[in-house]
Amino acid sequence: ISADRSNSDSGRQVNEDRIMTISRVNNESTPTASTCIKILFLPCYKTEKKLISMFNVALKYMERCGFAIV
């Protein structure tokens, strides 16, 4: 259990570090969605194409579950 907690804490720290990077990279009060996606999610995938493919799969599941995609 402690190992799981340690892993989730380190993952949380990585995301917090990436969020701080977003605010430093984008000198606006609100970073763009593109900036957030590239910094938070792209490191988990080998290519941007793979990331887009996974988002498309997620959108299909959301549509099947009844979420309105507008």
PQR file of N, CA, C, O and H, with PARSE charges and radii, in Angstrom:
ATOM      1  N   ILE A   1       0.836  -1.201   0.000 -0.4000 1.5000
ATOM      2  CA  ILE A   1       0.000   0.000   0.000 -0.0000 2.0000
ATOM      3  C   ILE A   1       0.870   1.250   0.000  0.5500 1.7000
ATOM      4  O   ILE A   1       0.575   2.211  -0.711 -0.5500 1.4000
ATOM      5  N   SER A   2       1.933   1.245   0.786 -0.4000 1.5000
ATOM      6  CA  SER A   2       2.786   2.436   0.846 -0.0000 2.0000
ATOM      7  C   SER A   2       3.476   2.681  -0.492  0.5500 1.7000
ATOM      8  O   SER A   2       3.716   3.830  -0.861 -0.5500 1.4000
ATOM      9  H   SER A   2       2.172   0.464   1.363  0.4000 1.0000
ATOM     10  N   ALA A   3       3.798   1.611  -1.226 -0.4000 1.5000
ATOM     11  CA  ALA A   3       4.427   1.780  -2.537 -0.0000 2.0000
ATOM     12  C   ALA A   3       3.455   2.454  -3.503  0.5500 1.7000
ATOM     13  O   ALA A   3       3.849   3.327  -4.277 -0.5500 1.4000
ATOM     14  H   ALA A   3       3.603   0.677  -0.927  0.4000 1.0000
ATOM     15  N   ASP A   4       2.168   2.042  -3.457 -0.4000 1.5000
ATOM     16  CA  ASP A   4       1.163   2.675  -4.317 -0.0000 2.0000
ATOM     17  C   ASP A   4       1.027   4.151  -3.988  0.5500 1.7000
ATOM     18  O   ASP A   4       0.944   4.994  -4.880 -0.5500 1.4000
ATOM     19  H   ASP A   4       1.848   1.333  -2.828  0.4000 1.0000
ATOM     20  N   ARG A   5       1.004   4.450  -2.704 -0.4000 1.5000
ATOM     21  CA  ARG A   5       0.874   5.840  -2.282 -0.0000 2.0000
ATOM     22  C   ARG A   5       2.083   6.638  -2.754  0.5500 1.7000
ATOM     23  O   ARG A   5       1.941   7.772  -3.211 -0.5500 1.4000
ATOM     24  H   ARG A   5       1.071   3.765  -1.979  0.4000 1.0000
ATOM     25  N   SER A   6       3.261   6.056  -2.646 -0.4000 1.5000
ATOM     26  CA  SER A   6       4.478   6.734  -3.082 -0.0000 2.0000
ATOM     27  C   SER A   6       4.434   7.006  -4.578  0.5500 1.7000
ATOM     28  O   SER A   6       4.791   8.097  -5.024 -0.5500 1.4000
ATOM     29  H   SER A   6       3.377   5.135  -2.274  0.4000 1.0000
ATOM     30  N   ASN A   7       3.997   6.020  -5.355 -0.4000 1.5000
ATOM     31  CA  ASN A   7       3.911   6.203  -6.804 -0.0000 2.0000
ATOM     32  C   ASN A   7       2.907   7.275  -7.170  0.5500 1.7000
ATOM     33  O   ASN A   7       3.167   8.090  -8.055 -0.5500 1.4000
ATOM     34  H   ASN A   7       3.707   5.134  -4.992  0.4000 1.0000
ATOM     35  N   SER A   8       1.747   7.289  -6.493 -0.4000 1.5000
ATOM     36  CA  SER A   8       0.744   8.297  -6.838 -0.0000 2.0000
ATOM     37  C   SER A   8       1.223   9.682  -6.419  0.5500 1.7000
ATOM     38  O   SER A   8       0.934  10.666  -7.100 -0.5500 1.4000
ATOM     39  H   SER A   8       1.536   6.627  -5.773  0.4000 1.0000
ATOM     40  N   ASP A   9       1.954   9.772  -5.304 -0.4000 1.5000
ATOM     41  CA  ASP A   9       2.489  11.066  -4.874 -0.0000 2.0000
ATOM     42  C   ASP A   9       3.516  11.579  -5.869  0.5500 1.7000
ATOM     43  O   ASP A   9       3.534  12.772  -6.174 -0.5500 1.4000
ATOM     44  H   ASP A   9       2.189   8.973  -4.751  0.4000 1.0000
ATOM     45  N   SER A  10       4.374  10.700  -6.380 -0.4000 1.5000
ATOM     46  CA  SER A  10       5.381  11.157  -7.339 -0.0000 2.0000
ATOM     47  C   SER A  10       4.714  11.549  -8.647  0.5500 1.7000
ATOM     48  O   SER A  10       5.144  12.507  -9.290 -0.5500 1.4000
ATOM     49  H   SER A  10       4.359   9.732  -6.132  0.4000 1.0000
ATOM     50  N   GLY A  11       3.673  10.831  -9.057 -0.4000 1.5000
ATOM     51  CA  GLY A  11       2.928  11.205 -10.259 -0.0000 2.0000
ATOM     52  C   GLY A  11       2.256  12.546 -10.104  0.5500 1.7000
ATOM     53  O   GLY A  11       2.229  13.351 -11.035 -0.5500 1.4000
ATOM     54  H   GLY A  11       3.323  10.053  -8.535  0.4000 1.0000
ATOM     55  N   ARG A  12       1.711  12.785  -8.917 -0.4000 1.5000
ATOM     56  CA  ARG A  12       1.069  14.069  -8.638 -0.0000 2.0000
ATOM     57  C   ARG A  12       2.101  15.186  -8.704  0.5500 1.7000
ATOM     58  O   ARG A  12       1.823  16.260  -9.237 -0.5500 1.4000
ATOM     59  H   ARG A  12       1.733  12.131  -8.161  0.4000 1.0000
ATOM     60  N   GLN A  13       3.290  14.937  -8.166 -0.4000 1.5000
ATOM     61  CA  GLN A  13       4.347  15.958  -8.194 -0.0000 2.0000
ATOM     62  C   GLN A  13       4.770  16.259  -9.626  0.5500 1.7000
ATOM     63  O   GLN A  13       5.011  17.415  -9.972 -0.5500 1.4000
ATOM     64  H   GLN A  13       3.516  14.064  -7.732  0.4000 1.0000
ATOM     65  N   VAL A  14       4.861  15.231 -10.454 -0.4000 1.5000
ATOM     66  CA  VAL A  14       5.221  15.440 -11.859 -0.0000 2.0000
ATOM     67  C   VAL A  14       4.190  16.340 -12.525  0.5500 1.7000
ATOM     68  O   VAL A  14       4.555  17.274 -13.240 -0.5500 1.4000
ATOM     69  H   VAL A  14       4.665  14.292 -10.173  0.4000 1.0000
ATOM     70  N   ASN A  15       2.890  16.070 -12.297 -0.4000 1.5000
ATOM     71  CA  ASN A  15       1.849  16.909 -12.894 -0.0000 2.0000
ATOM     72  C   ASN A  15       1.914  18.330 -12.360  0.5500 1.7000
ATOM     73  O   ASN A  15       1.721  19.280 -13.118 -0.5500 1.4000
ATOM     74  H   ASN A  15       2.593  15.311 -11.717  0.4000 1.0000
ATOM     75  N   GLU A  16       2.183  18.496 -11.064 -0.4000 1.5000
ATOM     76  CA  GLU A  16       2.303  19.846 -10.506 -0.0000 2.0000
ATOM     77  C   GLU A  16       3.478  20.579 -11.138  0.5500 1.7000
ATOM     78  O   GLU A  16       3.384  21.772 -11.425 -0.5500 1.4000
ATOM     79  H   GLU A  16       2.340  17.724 -10.448  0.4000 1.0000
ATOM     80  N   ASP A  17       4.585  19.870 -11.356 -0.4000 1.5000
ATOM     81  CA  ASP A  17       5.742  20.487 -12.021 -0.0000 2.0000
ATOM     82  C   ASP A  17       5.382  20.900 -13.443  0.5500 1.7000
ATOM     83  O   ASP A  17       5.772  21.975 -13.899 -0.5500 1.4000
ATOM     84  H   ASP A  17       4.661  18.901 -11.122  0.4000 1.0000
ATOM     85  N   ARG A  18       4.641  20.047 -14.139 -0.4000 1.5000
ATOM     86  CA  ARG A  18       4.249  20.374 -15.511 -0.0000 2.0000
ATOM     87  C   ARG A  18       3.307  21.568 -15.539  0.5500 1.7000
ATOM     88  O   ARG A  18       3.396  22.404 -16.438 -0.5500 1.4000
ATOM     89  H   ARG A  18       4.325  19.173 -13.768  0.4000 1.0000
ATOM     90  N   ILE A  19       2.403  21.658 -14.563 -0.4000 1.5000
ATOM     91  CA  ILE A  19       1.491  22.801 -14.495 -0.0000 2.0000
ATOM     92  C   ILE A  19       2.275  24.082 -14.273  0.5500 1.7000
ATOM     93  O   ILE A  19       1.959  25.112 -14.869 -0.5500 1.4000
ATOM     94  H   ILE A  19       2.331  20.979 -13.832  0.4000 1.0000
ATOM     95  N   MET A  20       3.295  24.032 -13.421 -0.4000 1.5000
ATOM     96  CA  MET A  20       4.136  25.213 -13.212 -0.0000 2.0000
ATOM     97  C   MET A  20       4.849  25.576 -14.513  0.5500 1.7000
ATOM     98  O   MET A  20       5.033  26.756 -14.811 -0.5500 1.4000
ATOM     99  H   MET A  20       3.551  23.195 -12.937  0.4000 1.0000
ATOM    100  N   THR A  21       5.250  24.569 -15.286 -0.4000 1.5000
ATOM    101  CA  THR A  21       5.886  24.829 -16.576 -0.0000 2.0000
ATOM    102  C   THR A  21       4.915  25.544 -17.503  0.5500 1.7000
ATOM    103  O   THR A  21       5.304  26.464 -18.222 -0.5500 1.4000
ATOM    104  H   THR A  21       5.100  23.610 -15.045  0.4000 1.0000
ATOM    105  N   ILE A  22       3.651  25.127 -17.489 -0.4000 1.5000
ATOM    106  CA  ILE A  22       2.643  25.777 -18.326 -0.0000 2.0000
ATOM    107  C   ILE A  22       2.569  27.259 -17.996  0.5500 1.7000
ATOM    108  O   ILE A  22       2.557  28.100 -18.895 -0.5500 1.4000
ATOM    109  H   ILE A  22       3.334  24.379 -16.905  0.4000 1.0000
ATOM    110  N   SER A  23       2.519  27.578 -16.714 -0.4000 1.5000
ATOM    111  CA  SER A  23       2.375  28.987 -16.346 -0.0000 2.0000
ATOM    112  C   SER A  23       3.622  29.785 -16.700  0.5500 1.7000
ATOM    113  O   SER A  23       3.530  30.980 -16.978 -0.5500 1.4000
ATOM    114  H   SER A  23       2.529  26.894 -15.984  0.4000 1.0000
ATOM    115  N   ARG A  24       4.794  29.139 -16.694 -0.4000 1.5000
ATOM    116  CA  ARG A  24       6.025  29.857 -17.069 -0.0000 2.0000
ATOM    117  C   ARG A  24       6.135  30.014 -18.582  0.5500 1.7000
ATOM    118  O   ARG A  24       6.567  31.058 -19.070 -0.5500 1.4000
ATOM    119  H   ARG A  24       4.869  28.168 -16.468  0.4000 1.0000
ATOM    120  N   VAL A  25       5.744  28.973 -19.329 -0.4000 1.5000
ATOM    121  CA  VAL A  25       5.871  29.002 -20.786 -0.0000 2.0000
ATOM    122  C   VAL A  25       4.898  30.003 -21.388  0.5500 1.7000
ATOM    123  O   VAL A  25       5.256  30.775 -22.278 -0.5500 1.4000
ATOM    124  H   VAL A  25       5.393  28.125 -18.933  0.4000 1.0000
ATOM    125  N   ASN A  26       3.684  29.984 -20.903 -0.4000 1.5000
ATOM    126  CA  ASN A  26       2.632  30.811 -21.470 -0.0000 2.0000
ATOM    127  C   ASN A  26       2.399  31.975 -20.517  0.5500 1.7000
ATOM    128  O   ASN A  26       1.784  31.791 -19.467 -0.5500 1.4000
ATOM    129  H   ASN A  26       3.394  29.357 -20.180  0.4000 1.0000
ATOM    130  N   ASN A  27       2.867  33.146 -20.852 -0.4000 1.5000
ATOM    131  CA  ASN A  27       2.817  34.285 -19.940 -0.0000 2.0000
ATOM    132  C   ASN A  27       1.429  34.904 -19.837  0.5500 1.7000
ATOM    133  O   ASN A  27       1.305  36.068 -19.459 -0.5500 1.4000
ATOM    134  H   ASN A  27       3.366  33.296 -21.705  0.4000 1.0000
ATOM    135  N   GLU A  28       0.408  34.166 -20.158 -0.4000 1.5000
ATOM    136  CA  GLU A  28      -0.962  34.637 -20.024 -0.0000 2.0000
ATOM    137  C   GLU A  28      -1.528  34.086 -18.724  0.5500 1.7000
ATOM    138  O   GLU A  28      -0.979  33.153 -18.137 -0.5500 1.4000
ATOM    139  H   GLU A  28       0.509  33.219 -20.465  0.4000 1.0000
ATOM    140  N   SER A  29      -2.639  34.679 -18.281 -0.4000 1.5000
ATOM    141  CA  SER A  29      -3.253  34.181 -17.053 -0.0000 2.0000
ATOM    142  C   SER A  29      -3.898  32.818 -17.287  0.5500 1.7000
ATOM    143  O   SER A  29      -3.963  32.003 -16.366 -0.5500 1.4000
ATOM    144  H   SER A  29      -3.085  35.437 -18.757  0.4000 1.0000
ATOM    145  N   THR A  30      -4.378  32.555 -18.510 -0.4000 1.5000
ATOM    146  CA  THR A  30      -4.992  31.279 -18.824 -0.0000 2.0000
ATOM    147  C   THR A  30      -4.267  30.646 -20.009  0.5500 1.7000
ATOM    148  O   THR A  30      -4.358  31.158 -21.125 -0.5500 1.4000
ATOM    149  H   THR A  30      -4.325  33.217 -19.258  0.4000 1.0000
ATOM    150  N   PRO A  31      -3.556  29.551 -19.790 -0.5600 1.5000
ATOM    151  CA  PRO A  31      -2.858  28.900 -20.906  0.2800 2.0000
ATOM    152  C   PRO A  31      -3.854  28.274 -21.878  0.5500 1.7000
ATOM    153  O   PRO A  31      -4.981  27.957 -21.499 -0.5500 1.4000
ATOM    154  N   THR A  32      -3.443  28.101 -23.107 -0.4000 1.5000
ATOM    155  CA  THR A  32      -4.326  27.487 -24.100 -0.0000 2.0000
ATOM    156  C   THR A  32      -4.461  25.993 -23.831  0.5500 1.7000
ATOM    157  O   THR A  32      -3.613  25.382 -23.181 -0.5500 1.4000
ATOM    158  H   THR A  32      -2.527  28.359 -23.414  0.4000 1.0000
ATOM    159  N   ALA A  33      -5.541  25.421 -24.344 -0.4000 1.5000
ATOM    160  CA  ALA A  33      -5.751  23.980 -24.187 -0.0000 2.0000
ATOM    161  C   ALA A  33      -4.611  23.208 -24.840  0.5500 1.7000
ATOM    162  O   ALA A  33      -4.161  22.189 -24.317 -0.5500 1.4000
ATOM    163  H   ALA A  33      -6.231  25.917 -24.872  0.4000 1.0000
ATOM    164  N   SER A  34      -4.152  23.699 -25.977 -0.4000 1.5000
ATOM    165  CA  SER A  34      -3.064  23.027 -26.689 -0.0000 2.0000
ATOM    166  C   SER A  34      -1.806  22.956 -25.827  0.5500 1.7000
ATOM    167  O   SER A  34      -1.146  21.918 -25.774 -0.5500 1.4000
ATOM    168  H   SER A  34      -4.518  24.527 -26.401  0.4000 1.0000
ATOM    169  N   THR A  35      -1.475  24.050 -25.158 -0.4000 1.5000
ATOM    170  CA  THR A  35      -0.298  24.077 -24.282 -0.0000 2.0000
ATOM    171  C   THR A  35      -0.464  23.081 -23.143  0.5500 1.7000
ATOM    172  O   THR A  35       0.466  22.337 -22.828 -0.5500 1.4000
ATOM    173  H   THR A  35      -2.011  24.894 -25.202  0.4000 1.0000
ATOM    174  N   CYS A  36      -1.635  23.062 -22.527 -0.4000 1.5000
ATOM    175  CA  CYS A  36      -1.886  22.138 -21.409 -0.0000 2.0000
ATOM    176  C   CYS A  36      -1.761  20.689 -21.851  0.5500 1.7000
ATOM    177  O   CYS A  36      -1.123  19.879 -21.178 -0.5500 1.4000
ATOM    178  H   CYS A  36      -2.390  23.666 -22.782  0.4000 1.0000
ATOM    179  N   ILE A  37      -2.371  20.369 -22.979 -0.4000 1.5000
ATOM    180  CA  ILE A  37      -2.340  18.985 -23.468 -0.0000 2.0000
ATOM    181  C   ILE A  37      -0.916  18.547 -23.767  0.5500 1.7000
ATOM    182  O   ILE A  37      -0.512  17.446 -23.393 -0.5500 1.4000
ATOM    183  H   ILE A  37      -2.889  21.027 -23.526  0.4000 1.0000
ATOM    184  N   LYS A  38      -0.152  19.402 -24.440 -0.4000 1.5000
ATOM    185  CA  LYS A  38       1.213  19.024 -24.811 -0.0000 2.0000
ATOM    186  C   LYS A  38       2.097  18.824 -23.590  0.5500 1.7000
ATOM    187  O   LYS A  38       2.936  17.923 -23.583 -0.5500 1.4000
ATOM    188  H   LYS A  38      -0.480  20.297 -24.744  0.4000 1.0000
ATOM    189  N   ILE A  39       1.929  19.638 -22.563 -0.4000 1.5000
ATOM    190  CA  ILE A  39       2.802  19.527 -21.391 -0.0000 2.0000
ATOM    191  C   ILE A  39       2.336  18.436 -20.433  0.5500 1.7000
ATOM    192  O   ILE A  39       3.164  17.717 -19.873 -0.5500 1.4000
ATOM    193  H   ILE A  39       1.248  20.369 -22.568  0.4000 1.0000
ATOM    194  N   LEU A  40       1.014  18.299 -20.231 -0.4000 1.5000
ATOM    195  CA  LEU A  40       0.511  17.325 -19.257 -0.0000 2.0000
ATOM    196  C   LEU A  40       0.396  15.910 -19.819  0.5500 1.7000
ATOM    197  O   LEU A  40       0.723  14.943 -19.131 -0.5500 1.4000
ATOM    198  H   LEU A  40       0.342  18.883 -20.686  0.4000 1.0000
ATOM    199  N   PHE A  41      -0.063  15.783 -21.051 -0.4000 1.5000
ATOM    200  CA  PHE A  41      -0.377  14.461 -21.578 -0.0000 2.0000
ATOM    201  C   PHE A  41       0.631  13.918 -22.578  0.5500 1.7000
ATOM    202  O   PHE A  41       0.895  12.715 -22.586 -0.5500 1.4000
ATOM    203  H   PHE A  41      -0.328  16.568 -21.610  0.4000 1.0000
ATOM    204  N   LEU A  42       1.197  14.768 -23.418 -0.4000 1.5000
ATOM    205  CA  LEU A  42       2.081  14.280 -24.476 -0.0000 2.0000
ATOM    206  C   LEU A  42       3.266  13.470 -23.951  0.5500 1.7000
ATOM    207  O   LEU A  42       3.657  12.503 -24.605 -0.5500 1.4000
ATOM    208  H   LEU A  42       0.982  15.745 -23.412  0.4000 1.0000
ATOM    209  N   PRO A  43       3.865  13.818 -22.791 -0.5600 1.5000
ATOM    210  CA  PRO A  43       4.980  12.993 -22.297  0.2800 2.0000
ATOM    211  C   PRO A  43       4.596  11.532 -22.036  0.5500 1.7000
ATOM    212  O   PRO A  43       5.473  10.670 -21.976 -0.5500 1.4000
ATOM    213  N   CYS A  44       3.304  11.246 -21.882 -0.4000 1.5000
ATOM    214  CA  CYS A  44       2.858   9.871 -21.641 -0.0000 2.0000
ATOM    215  C   CYS A  44       2.756   9.060 -22.930  0.5500 1.7000
ATOM    216  O   CYS A  44       2.599   7.840 -22.885 -0.5500 1.4000
ATOM    217  H   CYS A  44       2.592  11.947 -21.930  0.4000 1.0000
ATOM    218  N   TYR A  45       2.843   9.724 -24.065 -0.4000 1.5000
ATOM    219  CA  TYR A  45       2.725   9.063 -25.361 -0.0000 2.0000
ATOM    220  C   TYR A  45       3.982   9.329 -26.174  0.5500 1.7000
ATOM    221  O   TYR A  45       4.661  10.335 -25.967 -0.5500 1.4000
ATOM    222  H   TYR A  45       2.971  10.715 -24.101  0.4000 1.0000
ATOM    223  N   LYS A  46       4.290   8.432 -27.091 -0.4000 1.5000
ATOM    224  CA  LYS A  46       5.526   8.578 -27.870 -0.0000 2.0000
ATOM    225  C   LYS A  46       5.415   9.670 -28.927  0.5500 1.7000
ATOM    226  O   LYS A  46       6.397  10.345 -29.233 -0.5500 1.4000
ATOM    227  H   LYS A  46       3.738   7.615 -27.258  0.4000 1.0000
ATOM    228  N   THR A  47       4.211   9.845 -29.487 -0.4000 1.5000
ATOM    229  CA  THR A  47       4.036  10.848 -30.542 -0.0000 2.0000
ATOM    230  C   THR A  47       2.737  11.611 -30.331  0.5500 1.7000
ATOM    231  O   THR A  47       1.835  11.145 -29.636 -0.5500 1.4000
ATOM    232  H   THR A  47       3.412   9.297 -29.238  0.4000 1.0000
ATOM    233  N   GLU A  48       2.656  12.775 -30.932 -0.4000 1.5000
ATOM    234  CA  GLU A  48       1.426  13.561 -30.863 -0.0000 2.0000
ATOM    235  C   GLU A  48       0.292  12.827 -31.587  0.5500 1.7000
ATOM    236  O   GLU A  48      -0.867  12.924 -31.182 -0.5500 1.4000
ATOM    237  H   GLU A  48       3.389  13.154 -31.497  0.4000 1.0000
ATOM    238  N   LYS A  49       0.619  12.101 -32.648 -0.4000 1.5000
ATOM    239  CA  LYS A  49      -0.387  11.338 -33.394 -0.0000 2.0000
ATOM    240  C   LYS A  49      -1.034  10.279 -32.495  0.5500 1.7000
ATOM    241  O   LYS A  49      -2.246  10.076 -32.555 -0.5500 1.4000
ATOM    242  H   LYS A  49       1.560  12.022 -32.977  0.4000 1.0000
ATOM    243  N   LYS A  50      -0.235   9.604 -31.664 -0.4000 1.5000
ATOM    244  CA  LYS A  50      -0.759   8.586 -30.745 -0.0000 2.0000
ATOM    245  C   LYS A  50      -1.674   9.237 -29.708  0.5500 1.7000
ATOM    246  O   LYS A  50      -2.711   8.676 -29.355 -0.5500 1.4000
ATOM    247  H   LYS A  50       0.750   9.769 -31.615  0.4000 1.0000
ATOM    248  N   LEU A  51      -1.296  10.408 -29.224 -0.4000 1.5000
ATOM    249  CA  LEU A  51      -2.119  11.138 -28.259 -0.0000 2.0000
ATOM    250  C   LEU A  51      -3.479  11.474 -28.872  0.5500 1.7000
ATOM    251  O   LEU A  51      -4.514  11.271 -28.238 -0.5500 1.4000
ATOM    252  H   LEU A  51      -0.454  10.864 -29.511  0.4000 1.0000
ATOM    253  N   ILE A  52      -3.477  11.986 -30.097 -0.4000 1.5000
ATOM    254  CA  ILE A  52      -4.726  12.344 -30.773 -0.0000 2.0000
ATOM    255  C   ILE A  52      -5.585  11.105 -30.978  0.5500 1.7000
ATOM    256  O   ILE A  52      -6.804  11.161 -30.816 -0.5500 1.4000
ATOM    257  H   ILE A  52      -2.636  12.151 -30.613  0.4000 1.0000
ATOM    258  N   SER A  53      -4.963   9.998 -31.332 -0.4000 1.5000
ATOM    259  CA  SER A  53      -5.684   8.745 -31.510 -0.0000 2.0000
ATOM    260  C   SER A  53      -6.380   8.333 -30.209  0.5500 1.7000
ATOM    261  O   SER A  53      -7.533   7.904 -30.234 -0.5500 1.4000
ATOM    262  H   SER A  53      -3.973   9.953 -31.464  0.4000 1.0000
ATOM    263  N   MET A  54      -5.693   8.461 -29.083 -0.4000 1.5000
ATOM    264  CA  MET A  54      -6.275   8.085 -27.791 -0.0000 2.0000
ATOM    265  C   MET A  54      -7.414   9.026 -27.404  0.5500 1.7000
ATOM    266  O   MET A  54      -8.403   8.583 -26.820 -0.5500 1.4000
ATOM    267  H   MET A  54      -4.756   8.810 -29.062  0.4000 1.0000
ATOM    268  N   PHE A  55      -7.294  10.315 -27.718 -0.4000 1.5000
ATOM    269  CA  PHE A  55      -8.385  11.251 -27.446 -0.0000 2.0000
ATOM    270  C   PHE A  55      -9.619  10.887 -28.276  0.5500 1.7000
ATOM    271  O   PHE A  55     -10.744  10.962 -27.781 -0.5500 1.4000
ATOM    272  H   PHE A  55      -6.490  10.675 -28.192  0.4000 1.0000
ATOM    273  N   ASN A  56      -9.412  10.496 -29.527 -0.4000 1.5000
ATOM    274  CA  ASN A  56     -10.540  10.097 -30.372 -0.0000 2.0000
ATOM    275  C   ASN A  56     -11.248   8.882 -29.796  0.5500 1.7000
ATOM    276  O   ASN A  56     -12.477   8.815 -29.821 -0.5500 1.4000
ATOM    277  H   ASN A  56      -8.499  10.436 -29.929  0.4000 1.0000
ATOM    278  N   VAL A  57     -10.498   7.924 -29.281 -0.4000 1.5000
ATOM    279  CA  VAL A  57     -11.088   6.750 -28.634 -0.0000 2.0000
ATOM    280  C   VAL A  57     -11.898   7.190 -27.413  0.5500 1.7000
ATOM    281  O   VAL A  57     -13.012   6.712 -27.200 -0.5500 1.4000
ATOM    282  H   VAL A  57      -9.500   7.978 -29.260  0.4000 1.0000
ATOM    283  N   ALA A  58     -11.342   8.094 -26.619 -0.4000 1.5000
ATOM    284  CA  ALA A  58     -12.049   8.584 -25.432 -0.0000 2.0000
ATOM    285  C   ALA A  58     -13.351   9.283 -25.821  0.5500 1.7000
ATOM    286  O   ALA A  58     -14.374   9.095 -25.164 -0.5500 1.4000
ATOM    287  H   ALA A  58     -10.436   8.482 -26.792  0.4000 1.0000
ATOM    288  N   LEU A  59     -13.318  10.081 -26.878 -0.4000 1.5000
ATOM    289  CA  LEU A  59     -14.534  10.767 -27.334 -0.0000 2.0000
ATOM    290  C   LEU A  59     -15.603   9.776 -27.777  0.5500 1.7000
ATOM    291  O   LEU A  59     -16.787   9.992 -27.519 -0.5500 1.4000
ATOM    292  H   LEU A  59     -12.486  10.233 -27.412  0.4000 1.0000
ATOM    293  N   LYS A  60     -15.201   8.689 -28.443 -0.4000 1.5000
ATOM    294  CA  LYS A  60     -16.166   7.670 -28.874 -0.0000 2.0000
ATOM    295  C   LYS A  60     -16.829   7.020 -27.662  0.5500 1.7000
ATOM    296  O   LYS A  60     -18.042   6.807 -27.660 -0.5500 1.4000
ATOM    297  H   LYS A  60     -14.239   8.514 -28.652  0.4000 1.0000
ATOM    298  N   TYR A  61     -16.039   6.701 -26.628 -0.4000 1.5000
ATOM    299  CA  TYR A  61     -16.604   6.119 -25.411 -0.0000 2.0000
ATOM    300  C   TYR A  61     -17.561   7.095 -24.737  0.5500 1.7000
ATOM    301  O   TYR A  61     -18.616   6.693 -24.245 -0.5500 1.4000
ATOM    302  H   TYR A  61     -15.054   6.874 -26.630  0.4000 1.0000
ATOM    303  N   MET A  62     -17.202   8.365 -24.713 -0.4000 1.5000
ATOM    304  CA  MET A  62     -18.072   9.367 -24.094 -0.0000 2.0000
ATOM    305  C   MET A  62     -19.400   9.463 -24.841  0.5500 1.7000
ATOM    306  O   MET A  62     -20.455   9.564 -24.214 -0.5500 1.4000
ATOM    307  H   MET A  62     -16.345   8.692 -25.113  0.4000 1.0000
ATOM    308  N   GLU A  63     -19.359   9.433 -26.169 -0.4000 1.5000
ATOM    309  CA  GLU A  63     -20.592   9.485 -26.961 -0.0000 2.0000
ATOM    310  C   GLU A  63     -21.469   8.272 -26.672  0.5500 1.7000
ATOM    311  O   GLU A  63     -22.686   8.404 -26.544 -0.5500 1.4000
ATOM    312  H   GLU A  63     -18.502   9.351 -26.678  0.4000 1.0000
ATOM    313  N   ARG A  64     -20.861   7.093 -26.568 -0.4000 1.5000
ATOM    314  CA  ARG A  64     -21.617   5.870 -26.273 -0.0000 2.0000
ATOM    315  C   ARG A  64     -22.263   5.929 -24.895  0.5500 1.7000
ATOM    316  O   ARG A  64     -23.329   5.351 -24.679 -0.5500 1.4000
ATOM    317  H   ARG A  64     -19.873   6.985 -26.671  0.4000 1.0000
ATOM    318  N   CYS A  65     -21.623   6.623 -23.965 -0.4000 1.5000
ATOM    319  CA  CYS A  65     -22.143   6.712 -22.597 -0.0000 2.0000
ATOM    320  C   CYS A  65     -23.181   7.824 -22.445  0.5500 1.7000
ATOM    321  O   CYS A  65     -23.757   7.991 -21.371 -0.5500 1.4000
ATOM    322  H   CYS A  65     -20.757   7.093 -24.140  0.4000 1.0000
ATOM    323  N   GLY A  66     -23.420   8.581 -23.514 -0.4000 1.5000
ATOM    324  CA  GLY A  66     -24.470   9.590 -23.460 -0.0000 2.0000
ATOM    325  C   GLY A  66     -24.006  11.007 -23.205  0.5500 1.7000
ATOM    326  O   GLY A  66     -24.837  11.899 -23.032 -0.5500 1.4000
ATOM    327  H   GLY A  66     -22.952   8.445 -24.387  0.4000 1.0000
ATOM    328  N   PHE A  67     -22.710  11.244 -23.177 -0.4000 1.5000
ATOM    329  CA  PHE A  67     -22.231  12.616 -23.029 -0.0000 2.0000
ATOM    330  C   PHE A  67     -22.496  13.374 -24.324  0.5500 1.7000
ATOM    331  O   PHE A  67     -22.330  12.825 -25.414 -0.5500 1.4000
ATOM    332  H   PHE A  67     -22.035  10.520 -23.318  0.4000 1.0000
ATOM    333  N   ALA A  68     -22.901  14.616 -24.208 -0.4000 1.5000
ATOM    334  CA  ALA A  68     -23.114  15.448 -25.397 -0.0000 2.0000
ATOM    335  C   ALA A  68     -21.791  16.077 -25.784  0.5500 1.7000
ATOM    336  O   ALA A  68     -21.209  16.832 -25.005 -0.5500 1.4000
ATOM    337  H   ALA A  68     -23.036  15.062 -23.323  0.4000 1.0000
ATOM    338  N   ILE A  69     -21.314  15.776 -26.971 -0.4000 1.5000
ATOM    339  CA  ILE A  69     -20.074  16.357 -27.481 -0.0000 2.0000
ATOM    340  C   ILE A  69     -20.468  17.496 -28.415  0.5500 1.7000
ATOM    341  O   ILE A  69     -21.038  17.275 -29.483 -0.5500 1.4000
ATOM    342  H   ILE A  69     -21.787  15.163 -27.604  0.4000 1.0000
ATOM    343  N   VAL A  70     -20.156  18.708 -27.995 -0.4000 1.5000
ATOM    344  CA  VAL A  70     -20.517  19.876 -28.831 -0.0000 2.0000
ATOM    345  C   VAL A  70     -19.291  20.610 -29.292  0.5500 1.7000
ATOM    346  O   VAL A  70     -19.401  21.611 -29.999 -0.5500 1.4000
ATOM    347  H   VAL A  70     -19.693  18.888 -27.127  0.4000 1.0000
TER
END
